[in-house]
Amino acid sequence: MIKPFSTNSKLADWIPSPQQIETIKEAHRLLGLVSEEEGDATNRLRINTLNVYSRLHPEVTDPQQLINDAFKFLAQQIDRRRNCQE
């Protein structure tokens, strides 16, 4: 059995390409992230955000663009949820 790339159960069947893995790992380095098991909740949220965005947008191969786009996407999702609750 192959260990899933992400601890997010919704991404358990995701097998990222070598390019995606390289991009995500470089984004982790740029952000100073540690492994999901070692980090705090904020660290895990950042890792999950990068993974989800990379799964949705495999065409993004620049680590800085991945960071920028992923966190913009997260902010939009939070705004949508807030608007739905009001």
Phi and psi in degrees as a GROMACS rama.xvg file:
@    title "Ramachandran Plot"
@    xaxis  label "Phi"
@    yaxis  label "Psi"
@TYPE xy
-94.1223  133.712  ILE-2
-67.5741  131.649  LYS-3
-60.7195  148.638  PRO-4
-67.7526  -33.928  PHE-5
-120.308  148.854  SER-6
-82.1444  -8.24118  THR-7
-68.5574  117.399  ASN-8
-60.4039  -26.8211  SER-9
-72.8367  -13.8311  LYS-10
-108.749  12.098  LEU-11
-57.7805  -34.227  ALA-12
-91.7  1.60136  ASP-13
-76.8301  128.297  TRP-14
-118.8  96.7212  ILE-15
-68.031  152.024  PRO-16
-70.9643  162.004  SER-17
-56.1861  -37.1067  PRO-18
-64.8197  -42.0366  GLN-19
-62.4254  -43.8093  GLN-20
-61.1533  -44.9404  ILE-21
-61.3701  -44.5962  GLU-22
-63.312  -45.6339  THR-23
-64.7986  -44.457  ILE-24
-62.6783  -38.8942  LYS-25
-67.3263  -38.1785  GLU-26
-62.5066  -40.6203  ALA-27
-58.5102  -45.3227  HIS-28
-62.5144  -44.5858  ARG-29
-60.9828  -35.1266  LEU-30
-89.1235  -6.75299  LEU-31
70.4021  32.5333  GLY-32
-81.2533  150.682  LEU-33
-109.066  176.39  VAL-34
-60.5258  156.423  SER-35
-58.006  -37.5412  GLU-36
-69.2909  -29.9914  GLU-37
-91.2856  -24.1249  GLU-38
-88.0548  173.226  GLY-39
-87.4009  -174.547  ASP-40
-62.6164  -37.4609  ALA-41
-66.1195  -42.3368  THR-42
-58.7499  -46.5923  ASN-43
-64.6727  -39.4941  ARG-44
-61.5238  -44.1787  LEU-45
-63.1891  -44.643  ARG-46
-61.6534  -45.9165  ILE-47
-62.6944  -41.1032  ASN-48
-61.1829  -44.8269  THR-49
-63.4409  -41.9318  LEU-50
-64.2846  -47.9464  ASN-51
-61.5358  -46.8666  VAL-52
-64.356  -39.4835  TYR-53
-64.716  -37.342  SER-54
-63.9285  -42.6961  ARG-55
-74.3441  -28.6547  LEU-56
-132.409  71.3087  HIS-57
-65.1588  -13.5896  PRO-58
-73.738  -15.2328  GLU-59
-79.2753  114.149  VAL-60
-116.969  -5.60813  THR-61
-92.5768  121.82  ASP-62
-57.5874  -41.086  PRO-63
-67.6559  -37.7185  GLN-64
-65.8799  -39.7035  GLN-65
-58.8413  -46.2376  LEU-66
-59.9933  -52.7258  ILE-67
-59.953  -49.237  ASN-68
-67.3442  -40.1077  ASP-69
-65.0436  -42.1526  ALA-70
-77.9227  -27.2163  PHE-71
-66.0516  -42.458  LYS-72
-60.2802  -44.1924  PHE-73
-61.5453  -44.9613  LEU-74
-61.1754  -39.9569  ALA-75
-64.4643  -39.6164  GLN-76
-65.2689  -40.7512  GLN-77
-64.331  -44.447  ILE-78
-60.294  -42.4623  ASP-79
-61.3324  -43.8637  ARG-80
-64.5766  -39.9357  ARG-81
-64.0583  -42.2536  ARG-82
-65.9696  -34.344  ASN-83
-70.5188  -28.8007  CYS-84
-81.3191  -18.3174  GLN-85
